[in-house]
């Protein structure tokens, strides 16, 4: 009996989510897409998962920075342009 109740709840919630998606404007989806200029990357050999610097996402040959704000403000690192 409980499994039927859970199935009905999931079914109702999925209809609610589908209704919300149907009401959304396509322009809202495009305006919410944010691609950062810089990505968190590994610069030292301290550990395999140690991410300790920020590098330009479009041009990985540029030098990396210790702070994200420094990387974001670098004018050499171009913004990523999406063509939809």
N, C-alpha and C positions, 0 to 999 in steps of 0.2 A: 504494500500500500504506500509506503514511504517513497519508493522508487517512482511510482506514478505521480506523486505529488511533486517530486523534484523535476520530473520531466515536464509537467505542466508549467512550473515556475520558469524553467529555462525557455520554454516555448513562448511564454508571455513576455519575458525580458527581451528575447530576440525580436519579437514584433515591435516592441518599443524602440529598440535600436534601429531597426529598419525604417521605422516611421521618422526618426530623427534624421537619418541620413537622406531620406527622400526630401525632407524639407530644407536641407542645406543647399545653399547656392554654390555653384562651381567656383565662383570668384573667391569665396571664403577659403576654399581648400588651397588655391594658388597663393593667396596672400599669407597663409600661415606657414608656408614652406620656407624654412630658414637653413641656409647652408653656411657654415662658418668659414671665415678666411683661413683660420689656423686650426691645426689638429694637435692633440696631445701626443707626444712622441717620445721615443727612447733615445737619449743622447749619451748616456754613460753606461758602463759595464757593471753597474752595481747589482743588477738582478734582471731576470728575464721579463718580469712584469713591471719593472720600475719605469714609470713614465715621468720624466723630470724636466721636459722642455716643450716648447710650442713651436711648430714648424708650419710654414706656408703650405696650404693644401694644394694650390695650383702649380707652384714651382718649388719642388723639394730641393733644388740646388741652392736656394737662398739659405743664409745662416739662420739657425734656430735661436729662440729667445727663452730666457728663464721664466718670464712673466707673460701671461696671455695678453695683457693690455699692451705690452710692447710690440708683440707680434701683430695684433689687430691694427695698431696705429702705423705700422711700417708701410710706407707708400710704394715700396718695391713689390709687395705682395698684392696681386690684383684680386678683385672680387670674382667669384665664380658666376658666370652668366648661364642661365638655363634657357634653352630655346624650346618652348612648348608649342 
